[in-house]
Amino acid sequence: DRPVVVVVAELDPAAEDRPEPLVAPVGRPAVERFAAAWQSVVRPRDPHAPVVGFHREVVAVLGAPLHGSGGQTGPGVDRLVRDLVREVTGDGGGGRRSFGTGVSRVAATPVQIPAAYEQARTAVRVGRRMNGPGSVAHFDGLGVFRLLSLVEDPAELRSFAAETLGDLAKVDDEEARDLRRTLEVLLETNLNVAETARVMHFHYNTLRYRIAKLERMLGPFTRDAHLRLSLHLALQVLRMRGA
């Protein structure tokens, strides 16, 4: 009965879907090598930590001290996980397969472990969406994505994004993508027009024209803080979906 974190390491789909790497050069299935690699690097550091391989993921339950009162992981856990990932990556561990890693909050009691497992799986999924293959993400570090991931109905998120962004939600439309990027940078710079123009390499007047166009499409977001919040959340929904 010790505080633990659950770590989920999942083979990235792009790598897993290639037929040839599913069998290692010596004839050993890559998923089996992946699990064995994690077991070999975890045991010297935490002999009591269970490490189990499933179809496409490895789950490790590592001892971890509580950090603060909210179950947050401390810097020692982050260093440990990154050391483990580094050792598993490449020929020194599980081969050259790309994988994402998710880390839960600290589970203080055994009954909290199932929830911690779901947190780690969420961190893998959202981390991959945010940072691509090979990402390492902590559930506590997902920010607003953590809240969005708790919405059980994906259709509700899609509907919110479509209603909030209108034509800008069209993921296959080049002009919509271009305007979304302008909106993202504007929101990231707190509506600093000069800074946004610099980041996007636009003339100041060109950006002013774009802002006017965005406001015709979306409403007066430069004057409405609540609308800006809704737009920011809708953009993050699209980002989670990989748009």
C-alpha positions in Angstrom: 0.0 0.0 0.0 2.2 2.8 -1.3 1.4 5.9 -3.4 1.9 5.0 -7.1 1.6 6.5 -10.6 0.4 4.5 -13.6 2.5 4.8 -16.7 1.0 3.7 -20.0 3.4 3.4 -23.0 1.5 2.8 -26.3 3.0 2.1 -29.7 2.2 4.9 -32.1 -0.3 3.9 -34.7 1.8 5.2 -37.7 4.5 2.8 -36.7 2.3 -0.1 -35.6 0.3 -0.1 -38.8 3.4 -0.9 -41.0 3.3 -4.7 -41.5 7.0 -5.4 -41.5 8.0 -4.0 -38.1 5.4 -6.2 -36.3 7.9 -9.0 -36.3 11.4 -8.2 -35.0 14.5 -9.2 -37.1 15.0 -12.2 -34.8 11.4 -13.3 -35.2 10.2 -12.0 -31.9 7.0 -10.0 -32.1 7.7 -6.3 -31.6 4.9 -5.9 -29.0 6.6 -8.6 -26.9 10.0 -6.9 -27.2 8.3 -3.7 -26.2 6.9 -5.1 -23.0 10.2 -6.9 -22.2 12.2 -3.7 -22.7 10.0 -1.9 -20.2 10.3 -4.7 -17.7 14.1 -4.7 -18.0 14.4 -1.0 -17.3 11.8 -0.7 -14.6 12.9 -3.6 -12.4 16.4 -2.2 -11.4 14.8 1.0 -10.3 11.6 -0.4 -8.7 11.7 -4.2 -8.1 8.1 -4.1 -6.7 6.5 -2.4 -9.7 4.3 -4.5 -11.8 4.8 -4.1 -15.6 2.3 -5.8 -17.9 2.1 -5.8 -21.7 -1.2 -5.8 -23.6 -2.1 -5.8 -27.3 -0.5 -2.4 -28.1 0.5 -0.9 -24.7 2.6 -1.6 -21.7 1.3 -0.6 -18.2 3.7 0.0 -15.3 2.6 0.9 -11.7 5.6 2.8 -10.2 6.0 3.9 -6.6 5.8 7.7 -6.3 5.7 10.1 -3.4 2.8 12.5 -3.1 3.7 16.0 -4.3 1.3 18.6 -2.8 -2.2 17.9 -1.6 -3.9 17.3 -5.0 -2.1 14.1 -6.1 0.2 15.9 -8.5 3.4 14.1 -9.6 6.7 15.7 -8.5 9.8 16.4 -10.5 11.3 13.0 -9.4 8.6 11.1 -11.2 9.1 13.2 -14.4 12.8 12.5 -14.4 12.2 8.8 -13.7 9.7 8.4 -16.6 11.9 10.3 -19.0 14.9 8.1 -18.1 12.8 5.0 -18.7 11.5 6.3 -22.0 15.0 7.1 -23.1 16.3 3.7 -22.3 13.4 1.9 -24.0 13.8 4.0 -27.1 16.2 2.6 -29.7 18.0 -0.6 -30.0 19.0 -0.5 -26.4 15.5 -1.2 -25.4 12.4 -2.1 -27.4 13.8 -1.4 -30.8 13.2 1.6 -33.0 9.4 1.6 -32.6 7.9 5.0 -31.9 5.6 5.1 -28.8 3.8 7.6 -26.7 3.8 7.7 -22.9 1.2 8.9 -20.5 1.6 9.4 -16.7 -1.3 9.6 -14.2 -1.7 11.6 -11.1 -0.5 9.9 -7.9 -2.9 7.2 -6.6 -2.6 7.2 -2.9 -4.6 4.0 -2.4 -5.2 0.8 -4.5 -8.8 1.8 -5.2 -7.5 4.8 -7.1 -5.4 2.8 -9.5 -8.2 2.1 -12.1 -8.8 5.9 -12.4 -5.1 6.5 -12.6 -4.9 4.0 -15.5 -7.6 5.9 -17.4 -5.7 9.2 -16.7 -2.5 7.7 -18.1 -4.4 6.5 -21.2 -5.9 9.9 -21.7 -2.5 11.5 -21.4 -1.1 9.2 -24.1 -4.0 10.0 -26.5 -4.1 13.8 -25.9 -0.3 14.1 -25.8 -0.1 12.4 -29.2 -2.7 14.8 -30.6 -0.8 17.8 -29.2 2.8 16.8 -29.9 2.8 14.0 -32.3 4.4 10.5 -32.1 6.8 9.8 -29.3 5.3 12.3 -26.9 5.5 12.1 -23.1 2.5 13.7 -21.3 1.4 13.9 -17.7 -2.3 14.0 -17.0 -1.7 17.1 -14.8 0.0 18.9 -17.6 -2.8 18.6 -20.1 -4.3 21.9 -19.1 -7.6 22.6 -20.8 -7.2 19.4 -22.8 -7.7 17.5 -19.5 -11.1 19.1 -19.1 -12.1 18.5 -22.7 -11.0 14.9 -22.5 -13.5 14.3 -19.7 -16.5 15.1 -22.1 -17.7 11.6 -22.8 -19.6 12.3 -26.0 -17.2 13.3 -28.8 -20.2 14.4 -30.9 -20.9 17.1 -28.3 -17.4 18.5 -28.7 -17.7 18.4 -32.5 -21.0 20.2 -32.3 -19.6 22.9 -30.0 -16.6 23.5 -32.3 -18.9 23.7 -35.4 -21.4 26.1 -33.7 -18.7 28.3 -32.3 -16.4 28.5 -35.4 -18.9 28.2 -38.2 -17.1 27.9 -41.5 -13.7 28.1 -39.8 -14.4 24.6 -38.4 -14.0 23.1 -41.9 -10.9 20.9 -41.5 -10.4 20.3 -45.2 -10.7 23.9 -46.3 -7.4 25.7 -46.9 -8.8 29.2 -46.4 -10.5 28.1 -43.1 -7.2 26.6 -41.9 -5.3 29.8 -42.7 -7.9 32.0 -40.9 -7.9 29.6 -37.9 -4.1 30.0 -37.6 -4.5 33.7 -37.6 -7.1 33.5 -34.9 -5.0 31.1 -32.9 -2.0 33.5 -32.9 -4.2 36.5 -32.1 -5.5 34.7 -29.0 -2.1 33.4 -28.0 -0.7 37.0 -28.1 -3.7 38.4 -26.2 -4.8 40.3 -29.3 -1.5 42.0 -29.8 -1.8 43.0 -33.4 1.9 44.0 -33.9 3.2 40.8 -32.3 0.7 38.7 -34.4 1.8 40.4 -37.6 5.5 39.7 -36.7 4.9 36.0 -35.9 2.8 35.5 -39.1 5.0 37.7 -41.3 2.0 39.9 -42.3 1.9 43.6 -43.0 0.1 45.4 -40.2 -2.7 46.5 -42.5 -3.1 42.9 -43.9 -3.7 41.6 -40.4 -6.2 44.4 -39.7 -8.1 43.3 -42.8 -8.1 39.7 -41.5 -9.3 40.6 -38.1 -12.2 42.5 -39.6 -13.0 39.4 -41.7 -12.8 37.1 -38.7 -15.2 39.4 -36.7 -17.7 39.3 -39.6 -17.6 35.5 -39.4 -17.4 35.0 -35.6 -18.7 38.1 -33.9 -16.9 40.9 -32.0 -14.3 38.7 -30.3 -11.8 41.6 -29.9 -14.3 43.2 -27.4 -16.0 40.1 -26.0 -13.9 38.1 -23.5 -16.5 35.3 -23.2 -16.6 34.9 -27.0 -12.7 34.7 -27.0 -12.9 31.9 -24.4 -15.4 30.0 -26.5 -13.3 30.4 -29.6 -10.2 29.3 -27.7 -11.9 26.1 -26.5 -13.3 25.4 -29.9 -9.8 25.7 -31.4 -8.5 23.3 -28.8 -11.3 20.8 -29.7 -10.1 20.8 -33.3 -6.5 20.4 -32.2 -7.5 17.4 -30.1 -9.1 15.9 -33.2 -5.9 16.5 -35.2 -7.3 19.2 -37.4 
